[in-house]
């Protein structure tokens, strides 16, 4: 993998210097900061503004688990959708701008080009998830007075594996589909298919599709199977990266 370290450093500096530094971190930080507060006060707001509509129905008192499940829900939906859109052009944008040609005329192999992108952006996502989880954990402790760490961290790390899988998937789609919108659309379609596949018990238990629901169950403190979903997701991510490398080697720059 010629030039991996040099290109990884270039990719890191590009994240720091461009708008990508602010999009995903901004979304993650917003939900991490507001999630515990919303979980704590939303029932009270609903009781105040919709008491007549609620009638005899009483809302349960919120707990720290509501903050945890809210955090995972935001990761699984809004943050994941933003990730898909942002990384729809992770490779194709460099091909269109001519950056890929300039880089690959130097001693940087195409395999190193793809692997560096996946590695750096997976690490970037990991930092965001860890930081957001820390903020959520602290905010939950302040708002609710209790915040057991095990359920929150296991749920967040399970989702992180799912997020890394989609970084790999979007890298492959960006190699195969030149328009950023097309790659993003394919990523959203893949997410819909995975969500549907999770409804079938074998896939919803042992395959990466299980990671659409496992993080929420973990956030609630439930005991669920995590070994096979995590292992199969990591193996699939590695296979997708290998496919992306093979496809990129056949692409004209």
Secondary structure, 3 states (H helix, E strand, C coil): CCCHHHHHHHHHHHHHHCCHHHHHHHHHHHHHHHHHHHHHHHHHHHHHHCHHHHCCCCCCCCCHHHHHHHHHHHHHHHHHHHHHHHHHHCCHHHHHHCHHHHHHCCCCCHHHHHHHHHHHHHHHHHHHHHHHHHHHHHHHHHHHCCCCHHHHHHHHHHHHHHHHHHHHHHHHHHHHCCCHHHHHHHHHHHHHHHHHHCCCHHHHHHCHHHHHCHHHHHHCCCCCCCHHHHHHHHHHHHHHHHHHHHHHHCCCC
